[in-house]
Amino acid sequence: MSARDAILNKVRAAIGVPPDDSARGRTVKKRLANPPVGVVPARGQLPEKERVTLFCDMAQKVSATVERVRKPADVPKAVAAYLRSRNLPSSIRMGADERLQTMPWKSLKSLEVKPGHAAPEDEVGVSHAIAGVAETGTVVLQSGAANPTTVNFLPEHHIVVIDAKEIAGDLETVFSRIRQTFGKGKMPRTVNLITGPSRSGDIEQKLLLGAHGPRALHLVVVDGA
């Protein structure tokens, strides 16, 4: 018996759990097969129009900026306008997400769109969220070959596109959708929940943006996706 096993057996004995973990294993499998629904706050349980408005308001309260556009084809111009407003280079890093790929980026001749994983020198990254949470202004992003997680964290400016119809009232609804999308027992390798730009108040309780990731988060909400 290894030292690890000896320690774990002592812990099991202290909490009254038998050495055989089969019973606990069955409990875990049952919970995964039928995930329980937690307490769902009433704040986000609104009709679609009011729910999207709440999402935008909550996102702005956590220091994100928000722009709403009518259709996906309007997104590239909105991104270019953001770059100009912040005096940023006309260059973005973007994954191969099919929703982004169908947008008319090539119509903006001056905008450089760099594909693939983000690099330290990239100032702006563009992602597409799979969902939003109205009650907190949170965007939800999945990892994958077409959605490099580095785009979410390396650039100082992160622009996230989200379809208004994908904004749910609560986090529980979002995870239920993800399970349905990927199939039972399957999830993306990483699911990032992003609420506002990166921040920290650890040093002298002074708020510092960009402590562990982008210092600016800009959301482009597509109303007519």
C-alpha positions in Angstrom: 0.0 0.0 0.0 1.3 3.4 -1.0 1.5 6.4 1.4 -1.2 8.0 -0.7 -3.5 5.0 -0.2 -2.8 5.0 3.5 -3.7 8.6 3.9 -6.9 8.3 1.8 -8.0 5.2 3.9 -7.6 7.2 7.1 -9.7 10.0 5.6 -12.4 7.5 4.6 -12.4 6.0 8.0 -12.7 9.4 9.6 -15.8 10.3 7.6 -17.3 6.8 7.8 -16.8 5.8 4.2 -15.9 2.2 3.4 -12.6 1.5 1.6 -14.5 0.3 -1.5 -15.6 3.5 -3.4 -18.2 1.6 -5.5 -21.2 3.2 -3.7 -19.8 6.7 -4.1 -19.0 5.9 -7.8 -22.6 4.9 -8.4 -23.8 8.2 -6.8 -21.4 10.2 -9.1 -22.6 8.3 -12.2 -26.3 8.9 -11.2 -25.6 12.7 -10.7 -23.8 13.0 -14.1 -26.6 11.1 -15.9 -29.3 13.4 -14.4 -27.6 16.7 -13.5 -29.6 18.5 -10.9 -30.8 22.1 -11.5 -29.6 24.6 -8.9 -31.5 27.6 -7.6 -32.3 29.8 -10.6 -32.5 33.6 -9.7 -35.6 35.3 -11.0 -33.7 38.3 -12.3 -32.9 36.9 -15.7 -36.3 35.2 -16.3 -37.6 37.8 -18.7 -38.9 38.0 -22.3 -36.2 38.0 -25.0 -36.1 41.8 -25.5 -35.9 42.6 -21.8 -33.4 39.8 -21.3 -31.0 41.1 -23.9 -31.3 44.6 -22.4 -30.5 43.2 -19.0 -27.4 41.4 -20.4 -26.1 44.6 -21.9 -26.7 46.6 -18.7 -25.0 44.1 -16.5 -22.0 43.8 -18.9 -21.5 47.6 -18.7 -21.7 47.5 -14.9 -18.6 45.2 -14.9 -16.7 47.6 -17.2 -17.3 45.9 -20.5 -18.4 48.1 -23.5 -21.3 47.0 -25.6 -22.5 47.7 -29.2 -25.6 46.3 -30.8 -25.8 45.7 -34.5 -28.7 44.5 -36.7 -27.1 41.6 -38.6 -23.9 39.5 -38.7 -22.7 41.4 -41.8 -22.5 44.5 -39.7 -19.9 43.0 -37.3 -16.7 43.7 -39.3 -17.5 47.4 -39.5 -18.3 47.5 -35.8 -14.9 45.9 -35.0 -13.1 48.4 -37.3 -14.9 51.3 -35.6 -13.8 50.0 -32.2 -10.2 49.8 -33.4 -10.3 53.4 -34.6 -12.0 54.7 -31.4 -9.1 53.2 -29.3 -6.4 54.2 -31.7 -5.4 50.6 -32.2 -3.7 49.0 -35.2 -6.0 47.8 -37.9 -5.2 44.2 -37.1 -7.1 41.4 -35.3 -6.4 37.8 -34.3 -9.3 35.4 -34.9 -10.1 31.7 -34.9 -11.8 29.8 -37.6 -15.3 29.8 -36.0 -17.7 29.3 -38.9 -20.0 32.1 -37.7 -17.1 34.5 -37.9 -15.9 33.1 -41.2 -19.1 33.9 -42.9 -18.9 37.6 -42.1 -17.6 40.0 -44.8 -14.2 40.8 -43.3 -12.6 41.0 -46.8 -14.8 44.0 -47.6 -12.6 46.1 -45.2 -9.4 46.3 -47.2 -7.4 48.0 -44.5 -8.2 45.4 -41.8 -5.7 42.6 -41.3 -7.3 39.4 -40.0 -4.8 36.9 -38.7 -6.0 33.3 -38.2 -5.1 30.9 -35.6 -3.8 31.0 -32.0 -3.0 34.4 -30.4 0.6 35.5 -29.9 2.0 37.9 -27.2 2.3 40.7 -29.8 -1.4 40.6 -30.7 -3.3 43.6 -29.4 -6.8 42.6 -30.3 -8.6 39.2 -30.4 -12.0 38.5 -31.8 -14.1 35.5 -30.6 -17.7 34.3 -31.0 -19.5 33.3 -27.8 -21.8 30.3 -27.7 -24.0 31.9 -25.1 -24.5 34.8 -22.7 -25.9 35.0 -19.2 -28.3 38.0 -18.7 -28.3 38.1 -14.9 -24.5 38.7 -14.8 -23.5 40.0 -18.2 -21.3 37.0 -18.7 -20.3 35.6 -22.1 -19.6 31.8 -22.5 -16.9 30.6 -24.9 -16.0 27.1 -25.8 -12.5 25.9 -26.7 -11.7 23.9 -29.9 -9.7 23.9 -33.1 -11.8 26.8 -34.4 -11.9 28.7 -31.1 -8.4 29.0 -29.6 -8.5 29.9 -25.9 -5.4 32.0 -26.3 -7.5 34.6 -28.2 -9.6 35.0 -25.0 -6.6 35.9 -22.8 -3.4 37.0 -24.6 -4.5 40.2 -26.5 -5.1 43.3 -24.3 -8.4 44.0 -26.1 -10.9 41.2 -26.5 -13.9 41.6 -28.8 -16.7 39.0 -28.3 -19.5 38.6 -30.8 -22.7 37.1 -29.4 -26.1 36.5 -31.0 -29.0 38.0 -29.1 -31.0 34.8 -29.4 -28.2 32.9 -27.5 -28.5 35.1 -24.4 -30.1 33.0 -21.6 -31.5 34.3 -18.4 -29.3 32.1 -16.2 -26.1 29.9 -16.2 -28.1 26.7 -15.6 -29.9 27.1 -18.9 -26.6 27.7 -20.7 -25.0 24.5 -19.4 -28.2 22.6 -20.3 -27.8 23.8 -23.9 -24.1 22.9 -24.0 -25.0 19.3 -22.9 -27.6 19.1 -25.6 -25.3 20.5 -28.2 -22.4 18.2 -27.5 -24.3 15.1 -26.4 -24.7 13.4 -23.1 -21.5 12.9 -21.2 -19.5 15.1 -23.5 -18.3 18.7 -23.0 -15.7 21.0 -24.7 -12.3 20.6 -23.2 -12.6 24.2 -21.8 -15.6 26.4 -21.2 -14.6 30.0 -20.3 -17.0 32.2 -18.4 -16.0 35.9 -18.9 -17.6 38.7 -16.9 -16.0 42.0 -17.8 -12.3 42.6 -18.5 -9.6 41.0 -16.3 -9.1 42.8 -13.0 -7.5 42.5 -9.6 -7.6 44.4 -6.4 -5.0 42.4 -4.5 -2.4 45.2 -4.2 -3.5 47.9 -1.7 -7.1 47.2 -2.8 -6.6 49.3 -5.9 -8.5 48.0 -8.9 -6.1 47.1 -11.8 -7.5 46.1 -15.2 -5.7 43.6 -17.3 -4.2 41.7 -14.3 -4.6 38.2 -15.7 -5.9 38.8 -19.2 -7.4 41.5 -21.5 -7.8 44.9 -19.9 -10.7 45.8 -22.2 -13.7 43.6 -23.2 -16.0 44.8 -26.0 -19.2 42.9 -26.7 -20.9 43.1 -30.1 -24.5 41.9 -29.8 -26.1 40.8 -33.1 -29.9 41.4 -32.8 -30.9 39.7 -36.0 -28.6 36.7 -36.1 
